[in-house]
Amino acid sequence: MNRNLGRKNHYLNTLWVFAILLLGFLPYARAEYFIDTVAGDGESGYDGDGKFAIYAKMLRPYGVALDSQDNVYIADTNNRRIRKIDSNGIITTIAGNDDKATTRLHGPYGIVVDSQGNVYFSDFLAHRVYKINAKGIITVIAGDDTGEYSGDNGLATGAQLNEPRGIAFDSKGNLYIADAGNHRIRMIDTDGIITTVAGDGTTIQSSSIGGPIFSGAYGGDEGLATAAQLDSPSGIAIDKQGDLYITDTNNNRIRKVDTDGIITTVASDELNQPIGIVIDNESNIYVADSKNHLIRKIDTDGVMTTIAGSGAQGYSGDEKAGIAAKLYSPKGIALDSTGRLYVADSENNRIRQLRWITELPNLGKNHALDLLSKRIEGVETKFWGGISVNGDEYLSEVVQNRADTVDVLAKISVDKKHADGHTRADTLVVVGYTPPVGEQVFLMLRVADVDGCPPKSCEIDIDNPKECDSSNIPPTIGTYCVYEWNQNIGDLVSFQEYLRLESEQWIQLYAGQLPVGAIQFYFGYRLRNGILVYNRNIIDVTINE
């Protein structure tokens, strides 16, 4: 295979180590959440239907939900639309304001999908809750346009709501509504009868330049929830025991109503306008702490921690630890079947995803990527890889001397189901090293500068390698230098690119930097819709002295 240096350097600049996966492989990696964007380019507007969701435009999405197939549904609030992201990452509009719409939306807010695939959403400006059935027919199931309170113990279709926000189902099929403007939680049972299950509707009047202001109140803990006071509740969730959790938004609290109807406060300190709430199968609670620009987790011991957001409003941090990222007024929050969190990052016009990266077993024991990714079923994606010794024919397995240069080739064929000509993706190269004694460890790479790679003695102090001595190894600029990972997340990098359907990716390593023993290269790519494609075929290299 004949290549010139210019072409080689071109490819070398397109391939970096993929941080999240590498961190997950390491046996001593710190377990935490990593964040990414799955929908929205950040620009305000309405656009993108029929394309990958990351290129779409949204306008202050408030709600997010998933169905049993992990399709994502979005209440694109200020666009007055309900949108869907399918398993291939393509976004479409399934309800909303266009010339063909039979129902005009005003402010879709909360959203949920039942076990039959019917989509329910609240419209807080229209004071209604709607249902979209499997045929796409939309109907009103509760509320009218008056914004009042009435209808308990009758059919929900004849009841009145006032700015309904969050909605959620329990395991019996009852639908709960955060009736924010009425400072109550309402429930519609499977017969369509509506009742109040929390909040007595107490309001407090205060004066302002524009006239009187009516707000809710706080009180009633340790008593019946129907006699308690709430202030603009916005989110609701039900755990597997049937207990109801409420984001009592303007009271800056999380309230709980147990199966006996008794209300208590389970979190209050530090919260600032909590809105979205969801509960996992282990009864951990996740809250969108909106005005703190944080995502919180409350464990089963009642301990609250921050899992995403630095506290500063803004947008940043994709492909990094969630606690270092910036969010801007997160509202809706939902879980998929694998435990990933989806957040409506409202003022950033995006949907963000949080993935829990744990301490995984070594690759030799289990295929760790299966635990990290949503696999593609029924789709063939081809990979080829090989090693070249100083420009010779590419081999699938090779014994290499440390004085040589190692050229690694990965040729990836992206299935057309995922990309129309091209799609944005992360190229994955994971380098593993098996020492003569002990388990496999993983390596980090840095591109060589004009001084080349530092000698082996400098690997102890990678931040100041030039201070070791002057006998640097002089490979070509652009070649990667190899270091054992130092458990500093900042030293792991990722590269995002437009990966064409047929794409050859190259990386060149100087063998003198590789430890003696067995080296393995793992190849793959991750689409920007979150799907991970990975080749289990490993390229083996043995490094001799």
Secondary structure, 3 states (H helix, E strand, C coil): CCCCHHHHHHHHCCCCCCHHHHHHHCCCCCCEEEEEEEECCCCECCECCCCEHHHCEECCEEEEEECCCCCEEEEEHHHCEEEEECCCCEEEEEEECCCCCCCCCCCEEEEEECCCCCEEEEECCCCEEEEECCCCCEEEEECCCCCCCECCCEEHHHCECCCEEEEEECCCCCEEEEEHHHCEEEEECCCCEEEEEECCCCCEEECCCCCCEEECCCECCCCEHHHCECCCCCEEEECCCCCEEEEEHHHCEEEEECCCCEEEEEECCCCCCEEEEEECCCCCEEEEEHHHCEEEEECCCCCEEEEECCCCECCECCCEEHHHCEECCEEEEEECCCCCEEEEEHHHCEEEEEEEECCCCCCCCCCHHHHHCECCCCCCCEEEEEEEECCCCCECEEEEECCCEEEEEEEEECCCCCCCCEEEEEEEEEEEEECCCCCCEEEEEEECECCEECCHHHHHHCCCHHHCCCCCECCCCCCEEEEECCCCHHHCCCCEEEEECEEEEEEEEEHHHCCCEEEEEEEEEEECCCEEEEEEEEEEEEEEC
